[in-house]
Amino acid sequence: MKPVKHLILHREQLSENVCLLRVRAPLIAEARRAGQFILLSIDGDYGERIPLTIADADLEEGSITLIFQTVGYTTSQLGEMAVGDEIVVLVGPLGKPTHIEQFGTVVCIGGGIGVAPLHPIVQALKQAGNRIITIIGARNKELIILEDRMRALSDELIICTDDGSHGRKALVTEPLKEICERPSPPDLAVAIGPPIMMKFCSETTRPYEVSTMVSLNTIMVDGTGMCGGCRVTVGDEAKFVCVDGPEFDGHKVDFDGMMRRLQAYRPQEKKRMDAHKCGKNCNLEKMYKENTDNAEADR
């Protein structure tokens, strides 16, 4: 059997720095469940591997949908790819699927690009018969993504922007607190977004004893729990996001420790991004290519 070529079938720019790709991956599309993710590499065996949540899947087309923000070297490369280009390495589905049942009322909070991984979870929760209240937050109107899709799935949708350019001028924790104070508080909260947002969402629900699930996006290398790069502390235990997660009890996650670990490779990432921006004639870019070519020759 010939290996599947992971071709880009569709590309869509959702905002200035957020891109949607539909990628051919029929086996992953068939096997995936809400909450799971893939690891991809553009440069093959020696390239950086990054995790991306499977935002949707089309069994008829044999594709999965990936939504990402161009913030680092690999996502910048990925954002420059076009329909017909091939993603060299794409592995999945990885991680534990979201536990789905009929909870009752579920409030789902998505911050920025976190709306993308929230989407399949909201889909599954709605299909299970839950009442869905969705809160979407971003810095401004231009950064709000998937609003129409989330509105179609939600019984109630609240939009928040930091500058008030769309919806309420508020942080997502403000309407979340109001919902927790209703006569019938939610039975479950799901929060996905920047770590600081998930931390404060969890702290907002804690006094009301509303069970809160968060989905963590940490540094990953192999996706099997071997490298330890994605280690987080949950309660008194060390967990690996790639195999134990990516979803955990938000009231138990050590967000401060997680955020410190996320800073570990910032200097290297900046150096790599500087090389990418200065183009192929840059000495750093040449050095990277020479090292990669030498590694290939040694194999």
KEBA-550560 format. One line per field, with one value per residue (C-alpha): y negated, z, x; residue in three letters. Coordinates in pm, whole numbers, m for minus. Layout:
// KEBA-550560
Y <- Y,...
Z <- Z,...
X <- X,...
r <- ALA,...
***
This chain:
// KEBA-550560
Y <- 0,m339,m593,m864,m1199,m1464,m1718,m2054,m2049,m2388,m2702,m2989,m3297,m3350,m3661,m3833,m3566,m3276,m3021,m2720,m2421,m2109,m1834,m1490,m1235,m976,m736,m1015,m1161,m824,m754,m1098,m1197,m1534,m1670,m1479,m1633,m1562,m1627,m1762,m1851,m2042,m1972,m1596,m1402,m1697,m1963,m2097,m1902,m2096,m1979,m2107,m2012,m1844,m2117,m1911,m1616,m1528,m1153,m1187,m1406,m1211,m1531,m1690,m2061,m2237,m2595,m2770,m3109,m3207,m3282,m3073,m2936,m2623,m2790,m3071,m2811,m2632,m2957,m3008,m2670,m2650,m2410,m2108,m2132,m1830,m1818,m1571,m1431,m1418,m1177,m1115,m1110,m1156,m1223,m1108,m1201,m1435,m1259,m1330,m1268,m1453,m1681,m1931,m2291,m2337,m2675,m2665,m2943,m2999,m3259,m3365,m3064,m2844,m2863,m2617,m2323,m2417,m2371,m1986,m1959,m2186,m1978,m1656,m1803,m1939,m1604,m1441,m1663,m1930,m2292,m2496,m2846,m2966,m3259,m3371,m3626,m3808,m4134,m4283,m4204,m4100,m3819,m3656,m3325,m3066,m3292,m3164,m2799,m2843,m3039,m2754,m2505,m2719,m2788,m3113,m3290,m3573,m3765,m3961,m4184,m4372,m4694,m4663,m4649,m4349,m4221,m4317,m4509,m4260,m3969,m3626,m3580,m3855,m3678,m3345,m3475,m3601,m3260,m3085,m3317,m3234,m3049,m2740,m2742,m2537,m2171,m2190,m2452,m2393,m2656,m2657,m2940,m3104,m2952,m3275,m3278,m2916,m2985,m3273,m3089,m2806,m3050,m3212,m2883,m2750,m2936,m2811,m2450,m2425,m2141,m2292,m2118,m2279,m2163,m2226,m2304,m2248,m2187,m1840,m1637,m1272,m1265,m935,m1056,m957,m1300,m1465,m1801,m1831,m1755,m1943,m1917,m1830,m1813,m1639,m1434,m1483,m1428,m1421,m1623,m1410,m1081,m1174,m1472,m1713,m1774,m1808,m1940,m2314,m2344,m2114,m2234,m2421,m2692,m2899,m2606,m2529,m2889,m2888,m2572,m2729,m3002,m2753,m2770,m3130,m3239,m2955,m3024,m3393,m3306,m3067,m3325,m3590,m3350,m3285,m3655,m3750,m3502,m3238,m3459,m3495,m3324,m3166,m3018,m2884,m2731,m2558,m2417,m2293,m2118,m1956,m1842,m1698,m1508,m1363,m1258,m1079,m864
Z <- 0,m97,187,182,58,296,30,112,m47,66,219,379,562,862,984,931,1120,1137,857,790,594,484,446,291,573,528,803,1060,950,1008,1346,1507,1794,1956,2152,1967,1779,1526,1513,1191,1049,729,708,759,1021,1120,1133,1432,1525,1638,1773,1615,1716,1456,1422,1194,955,626,573,216,118,342,499,835,913,1084,1210,1334,1411,1253,1565,1523,1255,1162,1167,951,701,713,648,329,183,m95,m227,m375,m142,75,449,481,828,976,1263,1452,1596,1927,2281,2473,2323,2512,2751,2602,2774,2846,3130,3102,3049,2937,2909,2651,2651,2361,2363,2032,1837,2117,1941,1682,1923,2105,1787,1764,2138,2109,1811,2012,2326,2121,1948,2294,2383,2599,2618,2499,2611,2418,2505,2242,2327,2134,2141,1860,1598,1333,1557,1616,1426,1353,1487,1244,1308,1685,1670,1476,1747,2052,2237,2353,2213,2383,2204,2400,2270,2469,2273,2236,1856,1851,2115,2475,2584,2846,2925,2891,3268,3313,3139,3273,3630,3546,3407,3718,3931,3745,3937,3734,3705,3433,3495,3322,3188,2904,2853,2573,2486,2612,2941,3134,3008,3108,3449,3523,3381,3622,3910,3812,3829,4140,4404,4235,4226,3854,3713,3460,3183,3001,2694,2717,2425,2541,2376,2219,2037,1994,2107,2294,2644,2594,2568,2866,2690,2753,3127,3349,3714,3780,4149,4303,3993,3686,3368,3001,2785,2474,2631,2954,2797,2637,2868,3244,3545,3531,3909,3950,3674,3777,3512,3645,3609,3264,3149,3274,3072,2761,2778,2771,2398,2324,2247,1995,1842,1799,1631,1393,1312,1244,999,827,792,644,359,185,156,531,688,957,689,500,820,893,537,552,885,750,430,630,855,551,400,722,724
X <- 0,135,156,m110,14,m112,m202,m358,m703,m831,m682,m872,m748,m977,m798,m464,m267,m514,m537,m763,m638,m823,m565,m604,m581,m856,m746,m718,m1053,m1218,m1055,m1055,m1283,m1352,m1056,m784,m492,m218,156,299,638,704,1078,1053,1250,1469,1199,1013,701,397,60,m261,m614,m832,m1097,m1323,m1323,m1493,m1520,m1646,m1351,m1113,m983,m921,m944,m653,m678,m365,m217,115,317,634,865,668,327,470,595,262,79,281,180,m81,m342,m162,138,217,271,557,481,132,62,m261,m512,m329,m442,m744,m1083,m1312,m1547,m1890,m2222,m2545,m2433,m2718,m2601,m2242,m2070,m1790,m1530,m1291,m1017,m860,m734,m875,m1212,m1073,m1014,m1336,m1543,m1539,m1607,m1911,m2026,m2005,m2165,m2455,m2506,m2523,m2821,m2660,m2769,m2470,m2375,m2069,m1844,m1593,m1326,m1052,m859,m1071,m1334,m1078,m950,m1291,m1305,m1577,m1852,m2118,m2033,m2040,m2366,m2529,m2425,m2506,m2829,m2670,m2363,m2174,m1898,m1639,m1360,m1100,m1160,m1538,m1521,m1757,m1998,m1932,m1626,m1515,m1290,m1452,m1444,m1705,m1998,m1869,m1911,m2262,m2359,m2227,m2445,m2766,m3042,m2948,m2568,m2398,m2325,m1987,m1747,m1501,m1228,m971,m735,m416,m293,m358,m719,m776,m625,m862,m1164,m1085,m1051,m1381,m1574,m1398,m1610,m1927,m1801,m1864,m1654,m1413,m1224,m931,m739,m365,m135,222,557,559,824,728,364,412,511,876,1040,871,850,477,494,250,156,m207,m289,10,92,309,111,206,m31,23,m90,m271,m450,m483,m780,m755,m943,m874,m902,m600,m363,m48,m83,208,447,311,361,720,792,638,905,1193,1270,1176,1538,1582,1243,1330,1660,1483,1213,1477,1643,1310,1231,1567,1525,1732,2039,2064,2367,2148,1922,2226,2363,2032,2015,2375,2313,1996,2171,2460,2219,2045,2380,2477,2164
r <- MET,LYS,PRO,VAL,LYS,HIS,LEU,ILE,LEU,HIS,ARG,GLU,GLN,LEU,SER,GLU,ASN,VAL,CYS,LEU,LEU,ARG,VAL,ARG,ALA,PRO,LEU,ILE,ALA,GLU,ALA,ARG,ARG,ALA,GLY,GLN,PHE,ILE,LEU,LEU,SER,ILE,ASP,GLY,ASP,TYR,GLY,GLU,ARG,ILE,PRO,LEU,THR,ILE,ALA,ASP,ALA,ASP,LEU,GLU,GLU,GLY,SER,ILE,THR,LEU,ILE,PHE,GLN,THR,VAL,GLY,TYR,THR,THR,SER,GLN,LEU,GLY,GLU,MET,ALA,VAL,GLY,ASP,GLU,ILE,VAL,VAL,LEU,VAL,GLY,PRO,LEU,GLY,LYS,PRO,THR,HIS,ILE,GLU,GLN,PHE,GLY,THR,VAL,VAL,CYS,ILE,GLY,GLY,GLY,ILE,GLY,VAL,ALA,PRO,LEU,HIS,PRO,ILE,VAL,GLN,ALA,LEU,LYS,GLN,ALA,GLY,ASN,ARG,ILE,ILE,THR,ILE,ILE,GLY,ALA,ARG,ASN,LYS,GLU,LEU,ILE,ILE,LEU,GLU,ASP,ARG,MET,ARG,ALA,LEU,SER,ASP,GLU,LEU,ILE,ILE,CYS,THR,ASP,ASP,GLY,SER,HIS,GLY,ARG,LYS,ALA,LEU,VAL,THR,GLU,PRO,LEU,LYS,GLU,ILE,CYS,GLU,ARG,PRO,SER,PRO,PRO,ASP,LEU,ALA,VAL,ALA,ILE,GLY,PRO,PRO,ILE,MET,MET,LYS,PHE,CYS,SER,GLU,THR,THR,ARG,PRO,TYR,GLU,VAL,SER,THR,MET,VAL,SER,LEU,ASN,THR,ILE,MET,VAL,ASP,GLY,THR,GLY,MET,CYS,GLY,GLY,CYS,ARG,VAL,THR,VAL,GLY,ASP,GLU,ALA,LYS,PHE,VAL,CYS,VAL,ASP,GLY,PRO,GLU,PHE,ASP,GLY,HIS,LYS,VAL,ASP,PHE,ASP,GLY,MET,MET,ARG,ARG,LEU,GLN,ALA,TYR,ARG,PRO,GLN,GLU,LYS,LYS,ARG,MET,ASP,ALA,HIS,LYS,CYS,GLY,LYS,ASN,CYS,ASN,LEU,GLU,LYS,MET,TYR,LYS,GLU,ASN,THR,ASP,ASN,ALA,GLU,ALA,ASP,ARG
***
